[in-house]
Amino acid sequence: MNRRRFTCLLALIGGALVIAPAASAQSTYSFKPLAMVPTIAGPGTISRPIGLSPDGSYASGEQQNQAAIEKGGNIKFLGFLSGSPYSLATGVAANGDAAVGWTGVGGFYWTPSAGITPLGVLPGYQNSLATDISEKGEAVIGYCSNSGPYSSFEAFLWSPSTGMQNLGFLPGHTFSYGTAISGSGLVATGYSGGFGLPITAVRWKSGQLQSLGTLPGYRDSFGYGISRYGDYIVGYVNRPGIPAAAFLWNRSTGMKSIAPLSGLEDSYLRDVSQNGDRSVGYGWFNRNSTTILYDNQFGKTYILQDLLLAKGITDVKGWQLKEATSISDDGTTIVGIGLNPRGRRMYWQATLP
């Protein structure tokens, strides 16, 4: 992964920020820290360090090394799998009815009634990691892995009724990662690769594996976020020696890069709203990562913290919003990871109209 650092300033249009409205009851801008405090995992540790339910009411992550979900400042701890002192919740279904994640000994599935249970592994693999969950909790995406000098990875789809199924690779490839699943549970994204071959963003649907290609001038592409019905996918493209570039893909027009920001060296998108209007992620500048928001309707990219400050949200002063990892279906709620004014790593939540 190419993570060269970058620095840029938010573009001002006629002295004022313009951002597309989203269809939601949310009518104001706001910012707040979440009650959960991450202790080990962070940006780059796994594909989705903190998840968000489709309506934006529940966030998933970890508190004091234990997987947890939060709603309205109230934390529910999910526990551990036997043999592991650590757990992290990477995704949460609607109404907090189910959650998924990872512990040191494998992936897990959690419900209020059954508690935390292991997902198991695909044949020939040693470990598993669940990265995302569908809206109703009936489908889970992730990947299995082997450690050692010849480590390997393969994406899986899991459900409570059928268990774990492998999703395979593109022709000629030897590894794949599953990173996100649609709210409907019918479409997923991730990437596939092989020794000496380009890594390629992919889309799984009905057992079929589709290559999303890459952008001109780039070698590799990585899919990291998917919309509710699987029509939009976000991620980034990469080539050694040049900055990484975030992309938005849709079923009708294919892959395109997001609007540039002055001084931007690298950009990555992590999640996308239901209609593809808003995407969130992060970028690097001046050796610091910062949260970015891409508005597809107006074709503009913003630094989220600058946008909030411009709208008079003083609660975000002194923070460093390092990365946005999830956005609600309606595009109005965003969660991510950052440093608070005291330099402590925190989960945060921002809302937009």
C-alpha positions as CSV (number, residue, x, y, z in Angstrom):
1,M,0.0,0.0,0.0
2,N,1.4,3.4,-1.0
3,R,0.8,5.8,1.8
4,R,3.0,8.7,0.9
5,R,2.2,11.8,3.0
6,F,0.4,14.8,1.6
7,T,-0.7,18.3,2.4
8,C,-3.5,20.4,1.0
9,L,-5.9,23.2,1.7
10,L,-9.7,22.9,1.3
11,A,-10.9,24.6,-1.9
12,L,-13.3,27.5,-1.3
13,I,-15.9,28.2,-4.0
14,G,-16.7,31.9,-4.1
15,G,-15.6,32.1,-0.5
16,A,-18.3,29.6,0.6
17,L,-18.4,25.9,0.9
18,V,-21.1,24.1,-1.2
19,I,-22.2,20.6,-0.4
20,A,-25.1,18.6,-1.7
21,P,-28.0,18.0,0.7
22,A,-29.0,14.4,1.6
23,A,-32.5,13.1,2.0
24,S,-32.7,12.8,5.7
25,A,-34.3,14.3,8.8
26,Q,-30.8,15.5,9.9
27,S,-30.8,19.2,9.3
28,T,-27.7,20.6,11.1
29,Y,-24.0,20.0,11.2
30,S,-22.6,18.5,14.4
31,F,-19.5,16.7,15.8
32,K,-18.9,14.6,18.9
33,P,-16.5,12.0,20.3
34,L,-17.9,8.5,20.8
35,A,-17.7,6.9,24.2
36,M,-15.6,4.0,23.0
37,V,-11.9,4.6,23.1
38,P,-9.7,2.4,20.7
39,T,-6.6,1.0,22.3
40,I,-4.9,-1.2,19.8
41,A,-6.5,-1.3,16.4
42,G,-6.4,1.8,14.2
43,P,-6.3,2.9,10.5
44,G,-4.6,0.3,8.4
45,T,-4.8,-2.5,11.1
46,I,-7.8,-4.0,9.3
47,S,-10.0,-2.8,6.5
48,R,-12.8,-1.4,8.7
49,P,-11.5,-0.4,12.1
50,I,-15.0,1.0,13.1
51,G,-18.4,0.2,11.5
52,L,-21.7,1.9,11.4
53,S,-25.2,0.5,11.2
54,P,-27.2,1.5,8.0
55,D,-29.2,4.2,9.8
56,G,-26.2,5.6,11.6
57,S,-27.5,4.9,15.1
58,Y,-25.0,2.2,16.2
59,A,-21.2,2.3,15.9
60,S,-18.9,-0.7,16.3
61,G,-15.3,-0.8,17.5
62,E,-13.5,-1.6,20.7
63,Q,-13.1,-0.3,24.3
64,Q,-10.4,-1.5,26.6
65,N,-9.4,-4.2,24.1
66,Q,-12.9,-5.6,23.9
67,A,-15.3,-5.5,21.0
68,A,-18.2,-3.1,21.7
69,I,-21.1,-1.4,20.0
70,E,-22.4,2.0,21.0
71,K,-25.6,3.9,20.7
72,G,-26.3,7.3,22.2
73,G,-23.2,7.1,24.5
74,N,-24.2,3.7,25.8
75,I,-21.7,0.9,25.3
76,K,-22.5,-2.8,25.0
77,F,-19.5,-5.1,25.4
78,L,-19.5,-8.2,23.2
79,G,-16.9,-10.3,24.9
80,F,-14.0,-12.5,23.7
81,L,-13.5,-15.9,22.0
82,S,-11.9,-18.5,24.1
83,G,-8.1,-18.1,24.1
84,S,-8.0,-14.5,23.0
85,P,-7.5,-11.4,25.3
86,Y,-8.6,-9.0,22.5
87,S,-11.6,-8.4,20.3
88,L,-12.7,-5.8,17.8
89,A,-16.2,-5.3,16.3
90,T,-15.8,-4.3,12.7
91,G,-19.5,-4.1,11.7
92,V,-22.9,-3.9,13.2
93,A,-26.4,-4.6,11.7
94,A,-29.5,-2.5,11.9
95,N,-30.9,-2.1,15.4
96,G,-27.8,-3.6,16.9
97,D,-29.3,-7.0,16.3
98,A,-25.9,-8.6,15.2
99,A,-22.3,-7.6,15.0
100,V,-19.1,-9.2,13.6
101,G,-15.4,-8.7,14.1
102,W,-12.1,-10.3,14.9
103,T,-10.2,-11.7,17.9
104,G,-6.7,-13.0,18.0
105,V,-8.0,-16.5,17.4
106,G,-10.4,-15.8,14.6
107,G,-13.5,-14.0,13.3
108,F,-16.7,-13.9,15.3
109,Y,-20.5,-13.3,15.0
110,W,-22.5,-11.8,17.8
111,T,-26.1,-11.6,18.7
112,P,-27.8,-10.4,21.9
113,S,-29.3,-13.9,22.4
114,A,-26.4,-16.2,21.5
115,G,-23.5,-13.9,22.4
116,I,-20.1,-14.2,20.7
117,T,-19.5,-17.3,18.5
118,P,-16.6,-18.2,16.2
119,L,-17.0,-18.2,12.5
120,G,-14.5,-21.0,11.9
121,V,-12.2,-21.1,8.8
122,L,-12.2,-22.3,5.3
123,P,-10.5,-25.7,4.7
124,G,-6.7,-25.3,4.7
125,Y,-6.7,-22.0,6.5
126,Q,-5.7,-21.2,10.1
127,N,-7.5,-17.9,10.9
128,S,-10.4,-15.8,9.8
129,L,-11.4,-12.1,10.1
130,A,-15.0,-10.7,9.6
131,T,-14.9,-7.3,8.0
132,D,-18.5,-6.3,7.4
133,I,-22.1,-7.4,8.0
134,S,-25.4,-6.9,6.0
135,E,-28.3,-4.8,7.3
136,K,-30.2,-7.7,8.7
137,G,-27.2,-9.6,9.8
138,E,-27.9,-12.5,7.5
139,A,-24.6,-12.2,5.5
140,V,-21.0,-11.6,6.6
141,I,-17.9,-10.8,4.5
142,G,-14.3,-11.4,5.5
143,Y,-11.2,-13.4,4.7
144,C,-9.3,-16.4,5.9
145,S,-5.5,-16.5,6.2
146,N,-2.5,-18.7,6.8
147,S,0.7,-17.4,8.5
148,G,4.3,-18.4,7.8
149,P,6.7,-18.0,4.9
150,Y,4.0,-18.8,2.3
151,S,1.0,-16.9,3.8
152,S,-2.2,-16.9,1.8
153,F,-5.6,-15.3,2.0
154,E,-9.1,-16.0,0.6
155,A,-12.3,-14.1,0.8
156,F,-15.4,-15.7,2.3
157,L,-19.1,-15.2,2.6
158,W,-20.7,-16.5,5.8
159,S,-24.3,-16.8,7.0
160,P,-25.8,-18.3,10.2
161,S,-27.7,-20.8,8.0
162,T,-25.0,-22.0,5.5
163,G,-21.8,-21.3,7.4
164,M,-18.6,-20.2,5.5
165,Q,-18.2,-20.3,1.7
166,N,-15.1,-19.3,-0.2
167,L,-15.5,-16.5,-2.8
168,G,-12.5,-17.5,-4.9
169,F,-10.1,-15.4,-7.0
170,L,-9.9,-13.9,-10.4
171,P,-8.4,-16.2,-13.1
172,G,-4.7,-16.7,-12.5
173,H,-4.8,-15.1,-9.0
174,T,-4.0,-16.9,-5.8
175,F,-5.4,-14.6,-3.0
176,S,-8.4,-12.5,-2.3
177,Y,-9.7,-10.3,0.5
178,G,-13.4,-9.5,1.3
179,T,-13.7,-6.0,2.7
180,A,-17.4,-4.9,2.6
181,I,-20.9,-6.2,1.9
182,S,-24.0,-4.4,0.7
183,G,-26.8,-3.7,3.1
184,S,-28.9,-6.2,1.1
185,G,-26.3,-8.9,1.7
186,L,-26.4,-9.8,-2.0
187,V,-23.2,-8.0,-3.3
188,A,-19.7,-7.6,-1.8
189,T,-16.4,-6.1,-2.7
190,G,-12.7,-6.5,-2.0
191,Y,-9.7,-7.4,-4.1
192,S,-7.9,-10.2,-5.8
193,G,-4.3,-10.7,-6.7
194,G,-1.5,-13.1,-7.5
195,F,2.3,-13.3,-7.3
196,G,3.7,-10.9,-9.8
197,L,0.2,-9.9,-11.0
198,P,-1.7,-6.7,-10.5
199,I,-4.1,-6.5,-7.5
200,T,-7.6,-5.8,-8.7
201,A,-10.7,-4.5,-7.0
202,V,-13.6,-6.9,-7.4
203,R,-17.3,-7.2,-7.0
204,W,-19.0,-10.5,-6.0
205,K,-22.7,-11.1,-6.9
206,S,-24.6,-14.4,-7.1
207,G,-21.4,-16.4,-7.1
208,Q,-19.9,-14.4,-10.0
209,L,-16.6,-12.5,-9.6
210,Q,-16.2,-9.3,-11.6
211,S,-13.0,-7.3,-12.0
212,L,-13.5,-3.5,-11.6
213,G,-10.2,-2.8,-13.4
214,T,-8.1,0.2,-12.5
215,L,-7.6,3.9,-13.6
216,P,-5.3,4.9,-16.4
217,G,-1.6,5.1,-15.3
218,Y,-2.2,2.8,-12.2
219,R,-1.4,-0.8,-11.7
220,D,-3.4,-2.0,-8.7
221,S,-6.9,-1.3,-7.4
222,F,-8.5,-2.1,-4.0
223,G,-12.3,-2.1,-3.2
224,Y,-13.1,-1.1,0.3
225,G,-16.7,0.2,0.6
226,I,-20.0,-0.7,-1.1
227,S,-23.5,0.9,-1.2
228,R,-26.7,-0.7,0.2
229,Y,-27.6,-2.4,-3.1
230,G,-24.1,-2.8,-4.5
231,D,-24.4,-0.3,-7.3
232,Y,-21.5,1.9,-6.0
233,I,-18.1,0.8,-4.8
234,V,-15.2,3.0,-3.5
235,G,-11.5,2.3,-2.8
236,Y,-8.2,3.4,-4.3
237,V,-5.8,2.7,-7.0
238,N,-2.0,2.5,-6.7
239,R,1.3,2.2,-8.5
240,P,4.7,2.2,-7.0
241,G,6.4,5.6,-7.1
242,I,3.2,7.7,-7.6
243,P,0.5,8.8,-5.2
244,A,-2.5,6.6,-4.5
245,A,-5.8,7.9,-5.8
246,A,-9.3,7.3,-4.5
247,F,-12.0,6.0,-6.9
248,L,-15.7,5.8,-7.1
249,W,-17.1,3.0,-9.2
250,N,-20.7,2.5,-10.3
251,R,-22.5,-0.2,-12.3
252,S,-23.4,2.2,-15.2
253,T,-20.2,4.2,-15.8
254,G,-17.4,2.2,-14.2
255,M,-14.5,3.6,-12.3
256,K,-13.6,7.3,-11.9
257,S,-11.2,9.3,-9.7
258,I,-12.5,11.8,-7.2
259,A,-12.1,15.5,-7.7
260,P,-8.5,16.5,-6.6
261,L,-7.5,18.9,-3.9
262,S,-4.6,21.2,-4.2
263,G,-1.5,19.5,-2.7
264,L,-3.1,16.1,-2.3
265,E,-0.6,13.3,-2.7
266,D,-2.6,10.3,-1.7
267,S,-6.3,9.6,-1.2
268,Y,-8.3,6.6,-0.1
269,L,-12.1,6.1,0.1
270,R,-13.6,3.7,2.7
271,D,-17.3,3.8,2.4
272,V,-20.2,5.2,0.3
273,S,-23.8,6.2,0.8
274,Q,-26.7,4.4,-0.6
275,N,-27.2,6.5,-3.7
276,G,-23.5,7.1,-4.2
277,D,-23.7,10.9,-3.6
278,R,-21.3,10.9,-0.7
279,S,-18.1,8.9,0.1
280,V,-15.7,9.2,3.0
281,G,-12.1,8.1,3.6
282,Y,-8.8,9.8,4.3
283,G,-5.7,11.3,2.6
284,W,-2.2,12.2,3.5
285,F,-0.6,15.6,3.6
286,N,2.3,17.1,5.4
287,R,2.9,13.7,7.0
288,N,-0.5,13.7,8.6
289,S,-3.6,11.8,7.6
290,T,-6.9,13.7,7.5
291,T,-10.5,12.7,6.8
292,I,-11.9,13.5,3.4
293,L,-15.5,13.7,2.1
294,Y,-16.3,13.4,-1.6
295,D,-19.5,14.9,-2.9
296,N,-20.3,13.1,-6.2
297,Q,-23.3,15.3,-7.0
298,F,-21.2,18.4,-7.2
299,G,-17.9,16.6,-8.0
300,K,-16.0,18.2,-5.1
301,T,-13.7,16.8,-2.4
302,Y,-13.6,18.4,1.1
303,I,-11.5,18.0,4.2
304,L,-14.2,17.2,6.7
305,Q,-12.7,19.1,9.6
306,D,-12.4,22.3,7.5
307,L,-16.0,21.9,6.4
308,L,-17.3,21.5,10.0
309,L,-15.3,24.5,11.1
310,A,-16.6,26.6,8.2
311,K,-20.1,25.7,9.4
312,G,-19.4,26.9,12.9
313,I,-18.9,23.6,14.6
314,T,-16.4,24.6,17.3
315,D,-16.5,21.1,19.0
316,V,-14.1,19.9,16.3
317,K,-11.4,22.5,17.2
318,G,-8.1,21.0,18.3
319,W,-9.0,17.6,16.9
320,Q,-7.1,15.7,14.2
321,L,-9.7,13.7,12.2
322,K,-7.4,10.9,10.9
323,E,-9.8,8.7,9.0
324,A,-13.4,8.3,8.2
325,T,-14.3,4.6,8.0
326,S,-18.1,4.5,7.5
327,I,-21.0,6.6,6.4
328,S,-24.7,5.9,6.9
329,D,-27.0,5.0,4.0
330,D,-28.5,8.4,3.8
331,G,-25.1,10.1,3.8
332,T,-25.7,12.2,6.9
333,T,-23.7,10.3,9.7
334,I,-20.0,9.6,9.5
335,V,-17.7,7.8,12.0
336,G,-14.0,7.5,12.1
337,I,-10.8,7.7,14.1
338,G,-8.8,10.7,15.2
339,L,-6.8,12.4,18.0
340,N,-8.6,14.6,20.4
341,P,-7.1,17.9,21.6
342,R,-5.1,16.0,24.3
343,G,-3.6,13.7,21.6
344,R,-5.6,10.7,22.7
345,R,-6.9,8.4,20.0
346,M,-10.7,8.5,19.9
347,Y,-13.6,7.4,17.8
348,W,-15.7,10.3,16.6
349,Q,-19.0,11.0,14.9
350,A,-20.0,13.8,12.5
351,T,-23.4,14.6,11.1
352,L,-24.3,16.6,8.0
353,P,-27.6,17.9,6.6
